[in-house]
Amino acid sequence: MSPLYMFEKPLGMRDTLPKLYEIKRNVRASVENEMRSWGYQFIATPALEYDETVGAASAIMEQQLFKLLDQQGRTLVLRPDMTAPIARVAASKLLKRNIPIRLAYSENVYRAQQREGGRPAEFEQIGVECIGDSTISADGEGIALMISALKAAGLQEFQLSVGHIGFVRKLFQQIVGTEERVEALTRFLYEKNYVGFKMHVENLSLSSIDKQRLLRFLHLKGQDETIPAAFDILENGQGTEEVEELRQLWDIIADYGYEDIVKFDLTQVSHMSYYTGIVYEAYAEKVGFPIGNGGRYDGLLGKFGKNTGATGFAIRFNRLLEALEETKAAEPLYAIFFSAERRKEAFQLAGEQRASGKKVVLQDISGVHDLDANTKQYEDIVYLLGKSGKESMQ
């Protein structure tokens, strides 16, 4: 084995050491419990899927897919997201009756990265999918549940930004006409390159009025005052249905009591091409990327033979932990150091403490070579040594 690779990991892969693992476990449990309390049932899918089905439906760029061949020569992919696999399961096994289903997941996904990117190639998503419900209430539930889940994780300061990909496409189609031009404008939004967007608009062969409409579009941000401004920018009635959906959504958000957390940003678009309607992202201080995103994807189930509405979101677990920083510490660890003469007593005491909810390490004193270094990792220590009574706790 080459010494160069003895301690190396594949590009973008990471180890999770014990302290971080415990913090992740605690945060994950809080989020999962919140999702269950809203009636969502957890599901798991294989890490490997067929490229021609889930790979093609995932909307992740081809160069980011991890691919391999099975023994029959068929191309497999490591799942690049969870929405497409769950759509496969829902279409094939769960949508037997015409009723909404609510599913949740907590799984790792895989996306190949460039060496200079410095981004993880394996990361955990925790999220939900509400399938079979085309109402705006379902979109509002997704947004409210994301907020509730982030609060359950311990996050205090964050914001949700809400847009509507259908509104963006209809507005652009009205003004620039061709799908190619629509895609060019949308690309600037996805990259959040608003300077580039303005320069591109100035170079388009459009009337000054239409150019002003596109520049006014960049300012469609805020709360409920954004709705009339969005109506004003439209012509010929195209796009009014989408704005009306946003108006209804705001009323739902207000009923949940989350007006202070949610803001409209109608310039928001997503790299996930299967989104068709309301989309949203969650942002927290000190994290340069969204910690979660979601939206409506009414066309995805059709790729698996079921035409039905669906909406959901995913929280990027590593980014959530970054936002939490030290607010979620690992649970304290206790220890009992014992000698052979008092082993049974130590075992009994450890059992009592564990029954009360403590995490307790039993350590034979003869196995400790550096007592000072060993004891620093524990919150509290009991020494049961020799034949005397219980020693004082450190």
MIVEX-419254 format. One record per residue (C-alpha): residue number from 1; chain; x, y, z. Coordinates in pm, whole numbers, always signed. Each point is the difference from the previous one (the first is absolute). Example, Ala and Ser with C-alpha at 12.3 -4.5 7.8 and 13.67 -1.06 7.14 Angstrom:
(pt 1,'A',(+1230,-450,+780))
(pt 2,'A',(+137,+344,-66))
//
This chain:
(pt 1,'A',(+0,+0,+0))
(pt 2,'A',(+135,+340,-97))
(pt 3,'A',(+76,+218,+305))
(pt 4,'A',(-159,+293,-188))
(pt 5,'A',(-346,-155,+23))
(pt 6,'A',(+25,-179,+335))
(pt 7,'A',(-186,+279,+185))
(pt 8,'A',(-164,+168,-298))
(pt 9,'A',(-373,-1,-75))
(pt 10,'A',(-161,+27,-343))
(pt 11,'A',(-60,+358,-110))
(pt 12,'A',(-286,+162,+189))
(pt 13,'A',(-44,-282,+254))
(pt 14,'A',(+26,+68,+373))
(pt 15,'A',(+43,-188,+326))
(pt 16,'A',(-232,+71,+294))
(pt 17,'A',(+183,-24,+332))
(pt 18,'A',(-176,-95,+326))
(pt 19,'A',(-76,+349,+138))
(pt 20,'A',(-149,+126,-326))
(pt 21,'A',(-184,-329,-48))
(pt 22,'A',(-175,+45,+336))
(pt 23,'A',(-94,+359,-80))
(pt 24,'A',(-138,-110,-337))
(pt 25,'A',(-196,-281,+163))
(pt 26,'A',(-161,+238,+249))
(pt 27,'A',(-91,+259,-263))
(pt 28,'A',(-127,-266,-240))
(pt 29,'A',(-223,-148,+270))
(pt 30,'A',(-152,+343,+74))
(pt 31,'A',(-77,+65,-367))
(pt 32,'A',(-136,-351,-61))
(pt 33,'A',(-228,+20,+302))
(pt 34,'A',(-141,+329,-123))
(pt 35,'A',(-70,-147,-343))
(pt 36,'A',(-170,-302,+156))
(pt 37,'A',(-216,+228,+212))
(pt 38,'A',(-139,+150,-324))
(pt 39,'A',(-103,-346,-121))
(pt 40,'A',(+294,-73,-233))
(pt 41,'A',(+119,-361,-17))
(pt 42,'A',(+365,-83,-61))
(pt 43,'A',(+113,-198,-301))
(pt 44,'A',(+337,-129,-127))
(pt 45,'A',(+109,-67,-358))
(pt 46,'A',(+307,-179,-143))
(pt 47,'A',(+324,+191,-37))
(pt 48,'A',(+25,-142,-353))
(pt 49,'A',(-263,+73,-265))
(pt 50,'A',(-22,-49,-377))
(pt 51,'A',(+141,+288,-201))
(pt 52,'A',(-277,-17,-260))
(pt 53,'A',(-273,+51,+261))
(pt 54,'A',(+101,+182,+318))
(pt 55,'A',(+322,+134,-150))
(pt 56,'A',(-185,+154,-293))
(pt 57,'A',(-280,+136,+220))
(pt 58,'A',(+221,+151,+270))
(pt 59,'A',(+79,+332,-179))
(pt 60,'A',(+360,-20,+126))
(pt 61,'A',(+258,+78,-266))
(pt 62,'A',(+143,-302,-180))
(pt 63,'A',(+358,+77,+104))
(pt 64,'A',(-101,-11,+367))
(pt 65,'A',(-136,-355,-11))
(pt 66,'A',(+206,-289,+140))
(pt 67,'A',(-49,-284,-249))
(pt 68,'A',(+90,-369,-8))
(pt 69,'A',(-107,-314,-183))
(pt 70,'A',(-174,-301,+151))
(pt 71,'A',(+80,-358,-108))
(pt 72,'A',(-265,+19,-272))
(pt 73,'A',(+162,+308,-150))
(pt 74,'A',(-270,+247,+105))
(pt 75,'A',(+110,+344,+118))
(pt 76,'A',(-64,+80,+365))
(pt 77,'A',(+32,+329,+186))
(pt 78,'A',(+55,+81,+364))
(pt 79,'A',(-318,+193,+80))
(pt 80,'A',(+70,+371,-56))
(pt 81,'A',(-313,+116,+185))
(pt 82,'A',(-293,-152,+188))
(pt 83,'A',(-300,+151,-178))
(pt 84,'A',(+35,-207,-317))
(pt 85,'A',(+40,-337,+183))
(pt 86,'A',(-300,+77,+220))
(pt 87,'A',(-201,+94,-310))
(pt 88,'A',(+91,-344,-140))
(pt 89,'A',(-116,-178,+316))
(pt 90,'A',(-317,+207,+30))
(pt 91,'A',(-99,-58,-364))
(pt 92,'A',(+70,-374,+9))
(pt 93,'A',(-123,-101,+347))
(pt 94,'A',(-175,+269,+202))
(pt 95,'A',(-237,+193,-225))
(pt 96,'A',(-256,-278,-23))
(pt 97,'A',(-283,+221,+124))
(pt 98,'A',(-67,+362,-85))
(pt 99,'A',(+108,+140,+338))
(pt 100,'A',(+298,+219,+97))
(pt 101,'A',(+298,-174,+154))
(pt 102,'A',(+258,+162,+227))
(pt 103,'A',(+348,-148,+0))
(pt 104,'A',(+324,+97,+173))
(pt 105,'A',(+362,-110,-33))
(pt 106,'A',(+346,+42,+148))
(pt 107,'A',(+257,-140,-241))
(pt 108,'A',(+334,+69,-165))
(pt 109,'A',(+15,+115,-362))
(pt 110,'A',(+298,+13,-234))
(pt 111,'A',(+116,+259,-253))
(pt 112,'A',(+344,+0,-159))
(pt 113,'A',(+199,+323,+48))
(pt 114,'A',(+287,+170,-177))
(pt 115,'A',(+329,-3,+191))
(pt 116,'A',(+8,+379,+32))
(pt 117,'A',(-357,+15,+126))
(pt 118,'A',(+63,-105,+361))
(pt 119,'A',(-360,-118,+39))
(pt 120,'A',(-117,-334,+143))
(pt 121,'A',(-76,-277,-244))
(pt 122,'A',(-195,-192,+264))
(pt 123,'A',(-240,+184,+225))
(pt 124,'A',(-310,-67,+202))
(pt 125,'A',(-341,+136,-89))
(pt 126,'A',(-294,-8,+236))
(pt 127,'A',(-332,+97,-150))
(pt 128,'A',(-361,-74,-87))
(pt 129,'A',(-219,-54,-305))
(pt 130,'A',(-377,+60,-10))
(pt 131,'A',(-125,-191,-305))
(pt 132,'A',(-349,+6,-146))
(pt 133,'A',(-100,+347,+123))
(pt 134,'A',(-9,+288,-250))
(pt 135,'A',(-137,+263,+238))
(pt 136,'A',(+182,+312,+115))
(pt 137,'A',(-64,-129,+352))
(pt 138,'A',(+253,-277,-70))
(pt 139,'A',(+261,+259,-105))
(pt 140,'A',(-74,+198,+315))
(pt 141,'A',(+33,-314,+212))
(pt 142,'A',(+342,-72,-149))
(pt 143,'A',(+124,+351,+80))
(pt 144,'A',(-146,-9,+352))
(pt 145,'A',(+145,-344,+68))
(pt 146,'A',(+346,+105,-116))
(pt 147,'A',(-16,+296,+240))
(pt 148,'A',(-126,-222,+281))
(pt 149,'A',(+269,-263,-66))
(pt 150,'A',(+280,+258,+0))
(pt 151,'A',(-131,+142,+326))
(pt 152,'A',(-13,-352,+147))
(pt 153,'A',(+366,-44,-97))
(pt 154,'A',(+86,+305,+212))
(pt 155,'A',(+46,+257,-275))
(pt 156,'A',(-107,+345,+118))
(pt 157,'A',(+81,+246,-279))
(pt 158,'A',(-95,-94,-355))
(pt 159,'A',(-211,+119,-292))
(pt 160,'A',(-205,-173,-271))
(pt 161,'A',(-1,+150,-348))
(pt 162,'A',(-297,-93,-221))
(pt 163,'A',(-41,+29,-376))
(pt 164,'A',(-199,-153,-285))
(pt 165,'A',(+181,-153,-295))
(pt 166,'A',(-322,-3,-205))
(pt 167,'A',(-37,+377,+42))
(pt 168,'A',(+360,+61,-109))
(pt 169,'A',(-33,-211,-313))
(pt 170,'A',(-332,+152,-107))
(pt 171,'A',(+126,+355,+53))
(pt 172,'A',(+317,-65,-196))
(pt 173,'A',(-193,-177,-275))
(pt 174,'A',(-227,+304,-35))
(pt 175,'A',(+294,+235,-41))
(pt 176,'A',(+278,-184,-183))
(pt 177,'A',(-206,-258,-191))
(pt 178,'A',(+227,-301,-52))
(pt 179,'A',(+91,-281,+239))
(pt 180,'A',(+370,+57,-70))
(pt 181,'A',(-25,+362,+115))
(pt 182,'A',(-203,-102,+303))
(pt 183,'A',(+273,-247,+100))
(pt 184,'A',(+270,+264,-45))
(pt 185,'A',(-176,+240,+236))
(pt 186,'A',(-80,-276,+249))
(pt 187,'A',(+366,-104,+13))
(pt 188,'A',(+97,+344,+132))
(pt 189,'A',(-258,-37,+277))
(pt 190,'A',(+122,-345,+100))
(pt 191,'A',(+355,+137,+25))
(pt 192,'A',(-137,+306,+185))
(pt 193,'A',(+191,+211,-252))
(pt 194,'A',(-230,+301,+1))
(pt 195,'A',(+262,+230,-156))
(pt 196,'A',(+34,-245,-288))
(pt 197,'A',(-380,-18,-25))
(pt 198,'A',(-27,+379,-36))
(pt 199,'A',(+278,+15,-261))
(pt 200,'A',(-162,-283,-194))
(pt 201,'A',(-337,+178,+5))
(pt 202,'A',(+155,+322,-128))
(pt 203,'A',(+139,-188,-301))
(pt 204,'A',(-330,-168,-93))
(pt 205,'A',(-201,+125,-296))
(pt 206,'A',(-298,+108,+207))
(pt 207,'A',(-206,+313,+48))
(pt 208,'A',(+99,+228,+285))
(pt 209,'A',(-326,-94,+174))
(pt 210,'A',(+81,-372,-10))
(pt 211,'A',(+353,+63,+120))
(pt 212,'A',(-142,+196,+293))
(pt 213,'A',(-236,-289,+80))
(pt 214,'A',(+296,-237,+23))
(pt 215,'A',(+194,+241,+218))
(pt 216,'A',(-303,+57,+226))
(pt 217,'A',(-27,-377,+32))
(pt 218,'A',(+330,-3,+193))
(pt 219,'A',(-169,+200,+278))
(pt 220,'A',(-289,-239,+59))
(pt 221,'A',(+115,-80,+352))
(pt 222,'A',(-161,+49,+339))
(pt 223,'A',(-316,-112,+173))
(pt 224,'A',(-366,+35,-100))
(pt 225,'A',(+69,+331,-177))
(pt 226,'A',(+183,-206,-265))
(pt 227,'A',(-330,-146,-126))
(pt 228,'A',(-155,+316,-153))
(pt 229,'A',(+340,+96,-143))
(pt 230,'A',(+16,-341,-172))
(pt 231,'A',(-350,+45,-145))
(pt 232,'A',(+100,+345,-134))
(pt 233,'A',(+295,-135,-196))
(pt 234,'A',(-209,-250,-199))
(pt 235,'A',(-186,+53,-328))
(pt 236,'A',(-283,-180,-180))
(pt 237,'A',(-92,-198,+312))
(pt 238,'A',(+292,-243,-37))
(pt 239,'A',(+152,-88,+335))
(pt 240,'A',(-289,+128,+212))
(pt 241,'A',(-87,-355,+109))
(pt 242,'A',(+349,-44,+144))
(pt 243,'A',(-14,+333,+184))
(pt 244,'A',(-341,-95,+140))
(pt 245,'A',(+159,-321,+134))
(pt 246,'A',(+261,+212,+178))
(pt 247,'A',(-275,+219,+147))
(pt 248,'A',(-176,-310,+134))
(pt 249,'A',(+331,-132,+131))
(pt 250,'A',(+61,+320,+195))
(pt 251,'A',(-337,-34,+171))
(pt 252,'A',(+90,-357,+99))
(pt 253,'A',(+340,+108,+132))
(pt 254,'A',(-170,+275,+202))
(pt 255,'A',(-239,-254,+149))
(pt 256,'A',(+300,-209,+111))
(pt 257,'A',(+144,+317,+158))
(pt 258,'A',(+323,-5,-201))
(pt 259,'A',(-21,+339,-179))
(pt 260,'A',(+319,+122,+169))
(pt 261,'A',(+202,-296,-129))
(pt 262,'A',(-125,-17,-360))
(pt 263,'A',(+82,+251,-274))
(pt 264,'A',(-87,-4,-368))
(pt 265,'A',(+280,+11,-255))
(pt 266,'A',(-154,-53,-343))
(pt 267,'A',(+345,-4,-160))
(pt 268,'A',(+66,-333,+172))
(pt 269,'A',(+44,-301,-227))
(pt 270,'A',(+146,-346,+58))
(pt 271,'A',(+256,-222,-172))
(pt 272,'A',(-248,-287,+39))
(pt 273,'A',(-175,+7,-335))
(pt 274,'A',(-300,-204,+116))
(pt 275,'A',(-140,+286,+211))
(pt 276,'A',(-317,+144,-154))
(pt 277,'A',(-150,+241,+251))
(pt 278,'A',(+68,+148,+343))
(pt 279,'A',(+365,-38,+105))
(pt 280,'A',(+177,+101,+319))
(pt 281,'A',(+339,+5,+171))
(pt 282,'A',(+110,+38,+364))
(pt 283,'A',(+295,+220,+94))
(pt 284,'A',(+184,+40,+329))
(pt 285,'A',(+272,+236,+117))
(pt 286,'A',(+364,-99,-61))
(pt 287,'A',(-95,-261,-263))
(pt 288,'A',(+68,+104,-357))
(pt 289,'A',(-241,-246,-161))
(pt 290,'A',(-365,-93,+59))
(pt 291,'A',(-35,-244,+289))
(pt 292,'A',(-313,-143,-158))
(pt 293,'A',(-221,+35,-304))
(pt 294,'A',(-327,-130,-134))
(pt 295,'A',(-288,+54,-235))
(pt 296,'A',(-277,-140,-216))
(pt 297,'A',(+84,-260,-267))
(pt 298,'A',(-329,-99,-161))
(pt 299,'A',(+162,-159,-306))
(pt 300,'A',(+249,-238,+161))
(pt 301,'A',(-241,-281,+91))
(pt 302,'A',(-110,-9,-364))
(pt 303,'A',(+344,-134,-93))
(pt 304,'A',(-89,-308,+204))
(pt 305,'A',(-350,-35,-143))
(pt 306,'A',(-203,+192,+261))
(pt 307,'A',(-123,+351,-76))
(pt 308,'A',(-56,+167,+335))
(pt 309,'A',(+105,+306,+194))
(pt 310,'A',(+288,-8,+246))
(pt 311,'A',(+204,+234,+215))
(pt 312,'A',(+279,-43,+253))
(pt 313,'A',(+327,+126,+139))
(pt 314,'A',(+346,-118,+101))
(pt 315,'A',(+223,+135,+276))
(pt 316,'A',(+376,-24,-63))
(pt 317,'A',(+113,-148,+328))
(pt 318,'A',(+365,+113,-13))
(pt 319,'A',(-109,+360,-64))
(pt 320,'A',(-254,-15,+281))
(pt 321,'A',(+273,-112,+239))
(pt 322,'A',(+221,+285,-120))
(pt 323,'A',(-283,+244,+74))
(pt 324,'A',(-55,-151,+345))
(pt 325,'A',(+370,+26,+92))
(pt 326,'A',(+27,-70,+373))
(pt 327,'A',(-370,+24,+81))
(pt 328,'A',(-33,-379,-13))
(pt 329,'A',(+277,-150,+207))
(pt 330,'A',(+46,-373,+39))
(pt 331,'A',(-167,-148,+306))
(pt 332,'A',(+231,-15,+307))
(pt 333,'A',(+193,-321,+54))
(pt 334,'A',(+58,-143,+347))
(pt 335,'A',(+251,-262,+116))
(pt 336,'A',(+57,-251,+277))
(pt 337,'A',(+362,-102,+55))
(pt 338,'A',(+20,-327,+189))
(pt 339,'A',(+247,-256,+126))
(pt 340,'A',(-53,-376,-23))
(pt 341,'A',(-106,-26,+365))
(pt 342,'A',(-298,+233,-55))
(pt 343,'A',(-97,-99,-354))
(pt 344,'A',(-347,-131,+90))
(pt 345,'A',(-78,+315,+198))
(pt 346,'A',(+110,+210,-298))
(pt 347,'A',(-221,-198,-236))
(pt 348,'A',(-302,+46,+227))
(pt 349,'A',(+60,+376,+37))
(pt 350,'A',(+41,+40,-377))
(pt 351,'A',(-330,-180,-55))
(pt 352,'A',(-178,+233,+242))
(pt 353,'A',(+144,+311,-166))
(pt 354,'A',(-82,-122,-351))
(pt 355,'A',(-356,-73,+110))
(pt 356,'A',(-26,+366,+106))
(pt 357,'A',(+100,+109,-352))
(pt 358,'A',(+372,+60,+39))
(pt 359,'A',(+268,-119,-240))
(pt 360,'A',(+253,-187,+210))
(pt 361,'A',(+339,-146,-89))
(pt 362,'A',(+135,-286,+213))
(pt 363,'A',(+380,+13,+8))
(pt 364,'A',(+225,-257,+168))
(pt 365,'A',(+272,+211,+166))
(pt 366,'A',(+266,-251,-101))
(pt 367,'A',(-63,+88,-365))
(pt 368,'A',(+77,+372,+51))
(pt 369,'A',(+356,+113,-75))
(pt 370,'A',(-50,+379,+14))
(pt 371,'A',(-260,+81,+264))
(pt 372,'A',(-2,+377,-58))
(pt 373,'A',(-55,-31,-376))
(pt 374,'A',(-265,-269,+50))
(pt 375,'A',(-210,+191,+249))
(pt 376,'A',(-25,+325,-201))
(pt 377,'A',(-260,-145,-235))
(pt 378,'A',(-259,-62,+272))
(pt 379,'A',(-248,+233,+163))
(pt 380,'A',(+11,-186,+331))
(pt 381,'A',(+196,-296,+139))
(pt 382,'A',(-55,-248,+283))
(pt 383,'A',(+300,-197,+127))
(pt 384,'A',(-66,-345,+147))
(pt 385,'A',(+346,-113,+96))
(pt 386,'A',(+132,-237,+266))
(pt 387,'A',(-236,-112,+277))
(pt 388,'A',(-102,+333,+145))
(pt 389,'A',(-324,+191,-60))
(pt 390,'A',(-88,+196,-312))
(pt 391,'A',(+262,+261,-84))
(pt 392,'A',(-100,+363,-60))
(pt 393,'A',(-118,+102,-346))
(pt 394,'A',(+237,+212,-209))
//
